[in-house]
């Protein structure tokens, strides 16, 4: 008998969850008419069909197909399976290779009608986008809000698109504008609001970016025209990455904005609003696209890689003195959410990192030990995974044979009341075993690491120290591929601040952990997409000891000043 797997899906949380049951009911009736036995079911709830990669139920369906657990996929219609032509054609080729057919309520899906239906499904989504935008433009023309939350307002119950002012929050908005115009920075304002336990618009804490916003996108409280009694819509548009299928926002030009006056929503007067805009322009008067791009480019070899050991957040510049640039935890500066107020010198961190890289990772005995330990661990895990995989495959075969015997009994009319519960038990166990088999296959896919793979890293480390002071960002590319993070552990500052006599002992207690990608060591970014290693530690001259951990994709070592 033909084994069938059912698939059902609905797109939005606003739809009825019973839609899944209704789809399965229709598919079961089809299977009964066509003489197919339903062996598995898969579903995706409140997930768009425009991206196969983002649907866990569909991905499980494809893994089961690869395991040869069914012969045909049955769905209510093609649009339940695909809303994208590329997904359809890619999946169809894969299923044809596996010998798996697709059936819908209208019958078996052929190549020609399948391609046409996939095209129609994709065009339906594109038309729906256009119709939705037209409807939102109508909402704006009516003087209503087209969506999105804004601090200081709440939706009027029973009146879609209408907002009303929340006076308690409006007072906070007025305070933010007044303090910003008076000269307080967004960070200072955010710190104070957090200390007063004022609830932020989103999340747990206020940040400087919440207030300051993004000029190109028109985001942030200072740039929000709604506070001045103007509804501005269409500042950004949403697109989907064709590979990851994630929704991304892109800013629109100002001539595409839709603006409607809404004086009943005014929280600050025009004079205050435009004064705040003038302050913002003054603070960024030197900013141009060229200087902004230059600011984003890494100026130092480890720019963007240095992290706080207390909270895991990034560390950024906090001024400079005669000893050099100082770094401080960004979370402490922006929102006060981290307790680490300690400031450290960038030159010291870079020197410590380079010294550690040269002394330990470039040491031949350490690298030999590292590779030997890794390969030994790899062989052990591969042997365990192979044994487990064989046992799982044997059990899966036993389940398949027992299910086939029960199906044969049912077809011959020899079924008993005890067979149906047993059939359900076997189907549930088969799902579990199939998932374990997929996991076992992944665990078995471990690649050996050859000592020559580390030559590229060794060369980069030996050359780095000479390039550090005179280098440009392009010369940093190799080492930035290898080092993904430098975790700084430093004891909290004493009264008097960093660099003072009270902190003389603290300044010597900085410790760093350096993390890097194993894939980069082999010169192939796609070689180890989900693997990691731990390389050991060396503190104050202790011998380097390799400790491979294949379950994580990082190697790390520790060094102290």
Buried (B, 14 or more C-beta within 10 A) or exposed (E): EBBBBBBBBBBEEEEEEEBBEEBBBBBBEBBEEBEBBBBBBBBBBEBBBBBBEBBEBBBBBBBBBBBEBBBBBBBBBBBBBBBBBEBBBEBBEEBEEBEBBBBBEEEEBEEEBBBEBBEEBBEEBEEEEEEEEEEBBEBBEEBBBBEEEBBBBEEEEEEEBBBEBBEEBBEBBBBBBBBBBEEBBBBBBBBBBBEEEBBBEEEEBBBBBBBBBEBBBBBBBBBBBBBBBBBBBBBBEEEBEEEEBEEEEEBBEEEEEBEBEBEEBBBBBEEBBEBBBEBBEEEEEEEEEEEEEEEEEBEBBBBEBBBBBBBEBBBBBBEEEEEEBBBBBBBBBBBBBBEBBBBBBBBBBBBBBBEBBBBBBBBEEBBEBBBBBBBEBBEEBBEEBEEBBEEBBEBBEEBBEBBBEBBEBBEEEEBEEEBEEEBEEBBEBBBEBBBBBBBBBEBBEBEEBEEEBBEBBBEBBEBBBEBBEEBEBEBBEBBBBBBBBBBBBBBEBBEEEBBEEEBEEBBEEBBBBBBBBBBBBBEEEEBBEEBBBBBBBBEEEEEBBBBBBBEBBBBBBBBBB
